[in-house]
């Protein structure tokens, strides 16, 4: 394990990469196994003597372990530094906060850009298909390795929220509480369609080379950028796009060509080009496929409530955003109804905002108040107050 310091944080961060023993393999839902498993992670705060203040933060599709520390590639602040920090809802002076890079990722955890210990070459498309359940199983292995028997909470938004639900279904005995933000219990046909557009953009790039681009010394940057542009539209709302950009031009007058005439075009192009600096194209394929395969009810005879039948001792908080059309409030209500049917304790709030799906990354005071209140009551219920 290594120790790093976040330049923008008023507290120390620990972490690095945990390498599991050679004989410790990750058994995947596909039936394959991963040996030589590595999980990259960051922690914020100090684990207390009773090991009862640990909170696992699960990242979204294009996130990583740097939730509240400076990103080593981009130099930007952590993706949730407005929630994690002294005096914030997830206060490292009170909690021991853990964030891992998911299996299949590209920031240190084993993924398609890792070297296959059996061949000595980069996996590429020989990497086995992974699922949300596989990601959670790897996280559980790390939590166990860190000597933590029960998490005070597991929390995440979007794909992170799906991991939260999977944790509650698979490891309820290891959870005291769970916070699911802007997520769904399964991926819809519309969302699968958007992901397929992105994957086809990557695979149509001549530099993709059938997934063996690293060996060829190239990268499918154009295809990955287009995939990011298409996906990013789903993270926003029409009112937010209109408020931020409208039909404002990038410069005086029209170009009468295909340059970025409109500010929204320039914004999406920037999102695409900046994304390729920090993300791996094959990881994008694998993680989007994991999302597409996610259907928690299907894992429990088609009855979502059955997924939570052993989680009655877990305190749940489910949150949605009114303008989120990627994972709508209706889908969050389905989760709450299933939790109620299973006899679980669940609170629910729809947060009014025009910021769309990405609202949990942005300045949203109502979200902050809700998280702060839930974690405070959870800590008190566990005797940490």
Secondary structure, DSSP 8 states (H G I E B T S, - for coil): -EEE--TT-SS-EEEEEEE--TT--EE-TTS-EE-S-EEEEEEES---TTS--EEEEE--TT--S-SSS--TTT----TTTTTBSTTSSB-TTT-EEEEE--TT-SSSSSSTTSB-TTTSSB-GGGS----HHHHHHHHHHHHHHTT-SSBSEEEEETHHHHHHHHHHHH-GGGBSEEEEES--SB--HHHHHHHHHHHHHHHHSGGGGGGTHHHHT---HHHHHHHHHHHHHHHS-HHHHHHHTTT-BSSSS--SSSS--BHHHHHHHHHHHHHTTT--HHHHHHHHHHHHH-BTTGGGTT-HHHHTTT-TTSEEEEEEETT-SSS-HHHHHHHHHHHHHTT-EEEEEEE--SS-GGGGGS--HHHHHHHHHHHHHHHHHTT--
